[in-house]
Amino acid sequence: MELSNIDSSTKIEKLDVKDEIKRIIKDFKNDAIKKDISIRFSKKDDKIILMNSQYFYILFSNILANAIKYNKI
């Protein structure tokens, strides 16, 4: 998904950061396994933010994809 494909009228919603990041990690699990990378995420308390869920997904999936792609291990 690219930013240019997102409708400018997309809505802002309440997102649970922990749940969203766990979902993104799950989506990249196979990519990490292929490179023998383990992903750990620990968050003790829940944080709710107001953000477009598609933007949140793009932001954090890009960070995670780059971390896996450019990992030097």
QUITA-V155934 format. One record per run of one state. SS is the DSSP state (H for helix, E for strand, - for the rest). FROM is the first residue (numbers start at 1). TO is the last residue. Records with the same first field share a line. If there is no record, write none. Layout:
# QUITA-V155934
SS: FROM-TO, FROM-TO
This chain:
# QUITA-V155934
-: 1-2, 6-12, 28-28, 35-47, 52-52, 70-73
H: 3-5, 17-27, 29-34, 53-69
E: 13-16, 48-51
